[in-house]
């Protein structure tokens, strides 16, 4: 049986696969994820990492390159995404639902990158992830930020919400984790993103075909401009790795830890 498309439209896997390795947003996100992942597993002998919702394998590819001594696994609900991922990575890939994960072992680091916002019962999902993290292990999350940025793109992406920092902190804590670091990122494009999306919304009728077409345009790579933004955003990873926060951004990144002992 095919998984429900309520949480995501598999139609987007192909344009994502074509754009991810060059588009400034994905490049910047990967730098942040890899920097914080290296920090999370530093000092751990033979670390094991799981990405929940690995999609086309873009993040897994970056993690394989940047954490060569780490055993890396990926699970995703959609076989369409995994078929693209298998063209990119050597990691162990499994089609699975987070509600009934087939993996019985726990991991030093579990990552979930722009997936949680697709899940209606997000706190329940975080509780499921809690049991996939070793006691003392880490959770690394990225999610879209700032509900004021809600637009046609969120509708096309089947987002349920955009998070505030306080909301994300509260839900992760409720699931049993101790939050260690939380910051906005993707900062410099934040005001232009809001302006661009609101401008486009004035020209579309919000029919499904128009929403989809407008959303796909966001994957378009504009030469030179894309490279300039990539360079500007590249400084964020080093800043965040040092434990420093940014004032605002279109996304949030969080690291949290599963306590060694239960309260």
N, C-alpha and C positions, 0 to 999 in steps of 0.2 A: 504494500500500500504506500502511495506517495505521501510525504509529509504535507501538512496543511500549509498553504501559502499565506495564512493570516499574518504570520510574524515577519515574512519576507517574500519578495517576489523573485523567484529564480531567474527571471528575465534579465536582471541586472548583473548576473555573474559575468556574462561575456563582455559588456562594456567596462566593467571593473577590471577584469583580467587584462584588457588592452591598455588601460590607463595607469594602473596602480604603481608600476615600477618607475614612472616618471612624474606623475602629478604631484605638485608641491605638498598637498595635504597628506597624502599617503607617505611620501618621503619623510616629511617632518614628523609624522606620528611614529614611523618606524624608528627614527633616531631616538625619540623619547622612550619608546618601549624597550629598545635594546639597551639604552643607558641604564634604565631603572631595573631591568631584568638582570643585567650583569651585577649591579649592586646587591640585588636581593639574594643571588646565589653565591656571592663572593664568600670564599672560605668553606663552602660545602663540598665535601668529597663525593664525587659521582652524582651530581645533582640531576633530578628528574623534573621536567617541566611539561605541563599540559596546557594547550590553548583550547578553550571552549568556544565553539562557533568560529572555526578557522577559515571557513569560506574557501576562497580560491588559493589560499596558501601564501599570500603576500607577506604577512607577518612571520609565518613559519620560515619562509625563505631567508628573511633578514635575521631571525634568531639562529638558524643553522650556521650562518656565516659569522655571526658575532659571538656565539656561545658554542664553539665547536666541541667542547668537552661535556656538553650537557645532553642527556637523553631527552629527546623532544617528541611529544605526542600531540595529535590534533583530533578533535571530534567536531562533527557538524551534522546538523539535521538533514541537510540536502545533499543528495548524491551528485547533483549538477555542480555544486561548488567543489566537491571533493575530486570530481573528474578533472577540473582545472588544476587543483592543488597537486595532484599526482604528476602533472607535467613540470612542476617546479621543485618539489622537495623530495627528500628521502625519509622524512619523518614517518612515524607510524600513524596512519590515518584510519579513523573509524567513523562510520555513519551511526549516529546515536542521538537519542533524545536525552537532554540533561535530567529529565524527570526519572529516567531509568538508565543511568550510565552503565556501560558494560565493564568498565574498569573497576577492579576491586582494590587496587593499591592506592596509596595516597602519594602526593607530589610535594616536592620542596617549594614549587612555585606554580600557581594556577593563574593563567591570564585570560581575561575576557575583554575583547577590544571592540567597542561599539557594537555590542550585542545586547546588553542588559536592557537598553531602551526599547527593544522589540518585544519584551516579555511583559505581559500584563501583571502577572504575579511575581514581581521582581524580587521581593523579599524572600519568597519561597525558593526562587532560583538561587539566591545568595546562600540560603541555608543548605541547599543541595551541594553547592560548591564548597561550603565549609567542611563537609565530610570528605571532600577530595583533597584537601590540604592537610599535610602532616602537622601534628602538633608542633608549634614553633615555626611552621612554614608560612609562606607569604601569598597574598592575593594581589594581583596587579590589574587595575581596571581603567579603561577609558570609556567615556560616555559623552554625548553631545551636551553642551551647557547652555544656560540662559534661555528660559522659556520665552523671552521676548523675541528670540530668533525663530520661533515656530513659524513654518511656512509650507508652501507646496512641496518642498523637498522632503520634509518630514512625513508628509502624507504619502508621497511616492515611495519612501523608504520603509513604510509601515512602522514608523516610530509610534510608541504609545505616549512618550513624554520626552522632554528635555529637562535635565536636572539642574537644580541649584546645588551649591556645595553643601549647604546644611541638610538638604533632603538626602543626598547621597551618603553623607556621613552617618545620618540617623539610621538609614536602612542597613548599611554595612555593619554598624554596631549592633543593631537589633538581631542580625544574623549570627552574632557571636564573635566577630572579629574586633581587633583593636586597631583603629586607624592610626597609621604612623605618618603619612604624608598625603596632602591633598592640595592641588593647585589647578587653576585654569591654565590652559596653554592654547596654541594657535592664536596668538595675541594680535599680531599686526593686521590680520585680515578681518578681524571682528567687525569693525564699523562698516567696512566695504561689503561684507557679507550681508549684514542687516539691510543696508541700502539697496544692494542689488536684488535681493529676494523680494523686498517689498515693492520695488519698481516693477519687477516681472509680474508679480501678483496682480497688478493693476491692468495687465494686458491679456490675462487668460481668464477663461470662464470656469476653471476648475473641473472641467470634464476630465475623465480618467486619462484619455489619450493625450490631452494637452499637459496634464501634470507630469505624465511619464516623459514626454518629449522635452519639457523644460528641465526636468531632473537630469536627464541624460546629457544635456548641454553642460552641466557642471563638471562632467568628466573630461570635457574638451581641454586639451593642452595648448596653451598659447605660447609659442616659442619666445624666448628672451624674458618675457614677463614671468613665466613659470620658473625659469632658472633664477631670476632675481629674488622672487619670493622664497624659493627653496633655500637660497643662501641666507636670507634674513632670518628665516625660521630655524636654520641649523644651529643658531646660538642657544635656542631654548633648551635643548637636551642637556648641554653642559651645566646650564644654570639650575635646572631642576634636579640633576643628579647630585648637586651640592646641597640639596635640601632647601633651596630658596624657592619662593613662590612668585608667581606672576600676578599682576593686578586684575586681569580679566582675560577672556578668551572665548572662542566658540566651542571649546571642549574642556573636559575635566580629566585629570589623571590622578589616581589614588593608589597608594600602597597600604596594605593592612596586613596584620599578622594574626594567625590563629594561636591563641594562648597555649602554652605548653601543658598546662593543667586547666581543667574546667573549674569555674568558680563554684 
